[in-house]
């Protein structure tokens, strides 16, 4: 079973490149494009790793990490 990575990136081309590179290494990648969607996904499922953009359309990916830790 491969590790599941939640990829939070609002730029489709960047998300595609990062996602493809991770898949080639054998990871399962679940992409999302906003903090709101990230929070929905995290409430419903456990991920082994999360990779996040800093500046997202609906906020700062790093500043919102405190909510993720809780």
HELIX and SHEET records of a PDB file:
HELIX    1   1 UNK A   12  UNK A   24  1                                  13    
HELIX    2   2 UNK A   35  UNK A   44  1                                  10    
HELIX    3   3 UNK A   65  UNK A   69  1                                   5    
SHEET    1   A 3 UNK A  28  UNK A  32  0                                        
SHEET    2   A 3 UNK A   4  UNK A   8  1                                        
SHEET    3   A 3 UNK A  49  UNK A  52  1                                        
SHEET    1   B 2 UNK A  55  UNK A  56  0                                        
SHEET    2   B 2 UNK A  59  UNK A  60 -1                                        
END                                                                             
